[in-house]
Amino acid sequence: MLTGLNLLNNPFLNKGTAFTKEERAKFGLTGMLPSTVQTLEQQSVQAYGQYLSKPSDLEKRIFLMNLFNTNRTLFYKLMGEHLVEFMPVVYDPVVADSIEQYNEIFLKPQDAAFLSIDDPESIKASLKNAADGRDIRLIVVTDAEGILGMGDWGVNGVDIAIGKLMVYTAAAGINPAQVLPVSIDAGTNNQELLNDPLYLGNRHERIEGETYYQFVDQFVSAATDLFPELLLHWEDFGRGNAATILEKYQDQITTFNDDIQGTGIVVLAGVLGGLNISGEALKDQTILTFGAGTAGVGIANILLDEMIRQGVPEEEARNHFYQVDKQGLLFTDTEGLTPGQIPFARTRDEFENAAELTNLTAVVKAIHPTIMIGTSTQPGAFTEEIVKEMAAHTERPIIMPLSNPTKLAEAKAQDLITWTDGKALVGTGIPAADVDYQGVTYQIGQANNALMYPGLGLGLIASTATRVNAEIISQASRALGGIVDVTQPGASILPPVAKITEFSQIIAETVAKSVVEQELNREEITDIKAAVTDAKWVPEYTELVAE
């Protein structure tokens, strides 16, 4: 057992002023702390006051990260009490500012593992060193090529993995001592970073192709060898690699990609919630995805899987989907299609005016979508003309401008409600205030992956799952979409982030049930509810035991 200064510097064991007089005597802390012994609750009130004194959101985030570095239990106690307030600060959108200034404000590595593509021999040692003997059950790994709507941010993107894991713990009770953020530093094509004398990552362009994939393979091998009960979460990989990596490993290990599957699960839940409100069926929808990158393709695939699951033959189901990117509608002869885009590409002979379908406006007029999803990072792309055209051909259009941060959103919720005379069922990628329109208060669902991945992760870990498959994803979406109260005027298509801890439990139990029913569990599970409850960590100080 650690003692003295080493104990105070261990964020997993440190209690600060809450160490009792007996503990101070036993562990060499006498005289190292002020005399008063505080409770965790008193520390939390004190820390929140310090948080409120900070003049900007970035300063607030820096304060919280310093608290995180010092005392995990106090950090999560505080975050649990102010979850809705803190989530945008520790994660999106304030994390974007943190990433942009990572080199300037760097103080500690925050227990992350940094894997350099220039040193593949050190992968296993790096993971082992960062874990420091902890029983790691969950890794969030990023190579930071596709950060939010920001693009390539090299090693700075590790903040994404750190923030994601904070939400896992705060929302679903994943034990913070059992998680590990990992940065794959494959270089960067961000010239601004390469020119920055303070940049902390590899100073060369991204390594691609076989060398890159071999490195990823070595990482997966080392991680699963060191941590045999691991759930591996891929985050913000570039559109050229994300799907390839997921497809390679999803049938081998317990893994999922949050940008491909996580976003898709939440969007499917929003669509199902919207259809619950409108009373319509998924099989009758025409679905347009604007932005055919990793997220857009992932969303389309999960909606397609659900349509097939509901009994629509695959070939017929694919005819309900259209993907629009910067070239316009994607056709089979469009140059540079990614492997994920190819199955959704249309043939030109379907349209009399195929040559004119080079922009979103033309496509909306041609296909009359009933569901329109934006992952384009093109601010204001869902114009009044486009939205009114869509609403003219469907009674309750489902419109989801998902790009974030705020400055990249395709539309504002207020505009969508106004332009459609209150008919639109809206889900946004960033938090949106209620919209008051003609006497009705419209609640705007946030299609935030945090609605899903904490509960999914807890359910997979609690059930000792060996795989993550389409059935589990479908069940998670149905659980999330079913939480919405469709009887209220102006009802949201998704449940509010404020209730995230409640429905993370519901999703976890649903996921665990699906795992057990499919016999994908490593260990025998007889009581699903108990297994989920037992897997949850609570931010409370426990008595330290001397070895």
Order of alpha helices (4+ residues) and beta strands (2+ residues): alpha-alpha-alpha-alpha-alpha-alpha-alpha-alpha-beta-alpha-beta-alpha-beta-alpha-alpha-beta-alpha-beta-alpha-beta-alpha-alpha-beta-beta-alpha-beta-alpha-beta-alpha-beta-beta-beta-beta-alpha-alpha-alpha-alpha
